[in-house]
Amino acid sequence: TEEEEDLFVEHFMPHGVTPKQFKRIIEAATVVTLKKNEILQKQNDVMNHVYLVVKGHTRASVLGRYVTAASSAPHHSDTLRG
């Protein structure tokens, strides 16, 4: 789809992921949509997935202090893939 192509070009191609590798990732991925202020992951919980923020942004806090998250795009994006 055009959405998948945009996702590939913006987030995966710059890191050397091939179209074939990307196809395998997309086939295994699940789209997760969160509401504003919904918690994706709590500190100290075991993570079983990797998430890519496609639309919207994230905010994280450790011991009450907000920390900066890494980004693969020049803009922050609420729909997540995991």
C-alpha positions as CSV (number, residue, x, y, z in Angstrom):
1,T,0.0,0.0,0.0
2,E,1.0,3.6,-0.3
3,E,1.0,3.9,3.5
4,E,3.5,0.9,3.8
5,E,5.7,2.5,1.1
6,D,5.8,5.8,3.0
7,L,6.6,3.9,6.2
8,F,9.4,2.0,4.4
9,V,11.0,5.1,2.9
10,E,10.8,7.2,6.1
11,H,11.7,4.7,8.8
12,F,13.4,1.6,7.3
13,M,15.2,2.4,4.0
14,P,17.5,4.9,5.7
15,H,18.7,2.1,8.0
16,G,19.5,-0.3,5.2
17,V,16.4,-2.5,5.4
18,T,15.7,-4.1,2.1
19,P,12.2,-4.2,0.6
20,K,12.2,-8.0,1.1
21,Q,13.1,-7.6,4.8
22,F,10.5,-4.9,5.2
23,K,7.8,-7.1,3.7
24,R,8.6,-9.8,6.3
25,I,8.4,-7.2,9.1
26,I,5.1,-5.9,7.9
27,E,3.7,-9.4,7.5
28,A,4.6,-10.1,11.2
29,A,3.6,-6.7,12.5
30,T,0.4,-5.7,14.3
31,V,-1.0,-2.2,14.2
32,V,-1.8,-0.8,17.7
33,T,-3.7,2.4,18.1
34,L,-3.6,4.2,21.5
35,K,-5.7,7.0,22.9
36,K,-4.1,10.1,24.3
37,N,-2.4,9.4,27.6
38,E,-2.9,5.6,27.2
39,I,0.1,3.7,28.6
40,L,2.0,1.6,26.2
41,Q,4.6,0.2,28.6
42,K,5.1,0.5,32.3
43,Q,8.6,0.7,33.8
44,N,10.0,-2.7,34.9
45,D,7.4,-4.6,32.9
46,V,8.9,-7.2,30.6
47,M,8.8,-6.0,26.9
48,N,7.8,-8.6,24.4
49,H,7.5,-6.4,21.4
50,V,9.2,-3.5,19.6
51,Y,7.1,-0.5,18.8
52,L,7.4,2.0,16.0
53,V,5.5,5.3,16.5
54,V,4.1,6.1,13.1
55,K,1.7,9.0,14.0
56,G,1.6,11.1,17.1
57,H,4.3,11.1,19.8
58,T,5.3,9.4,23.0
59,R,6.3,10.7,26.4
60,A,8.2,8.7,29.0
61,S,9.1,9.4,32.6
62,V,11.6,7.7,35.0
63,L,11.3,8.5,38.7
64,G,8.9,11.3,37.8
65,R,11.3,13.0,35.3
66,Y,10.4,13.0,31.6
67,V,13.1,11.5,29.3
68,T,13.6,11.9,25.6
69,A,13.0,9.0,23.2
70,A,14.9,8.2,20.1
71,S,13.3,9.0,16.7
72,S,13.9,7.7,13.2
73,A,12.0,10.6,11.6
74,P,12.3,14.4,11.7
75,H,8.8,14.6,13.1
76,H,7.1,12.7,15.9
77,S,4.3,10.5,14.9
78,D,-0.3,7.8,17.9
79,T,-0.5,4.8,15.7
80,L,2.1,2.2,16.6
81,R,3.4,-1.0,15.0
82,G,4.7,-3.7,17.2
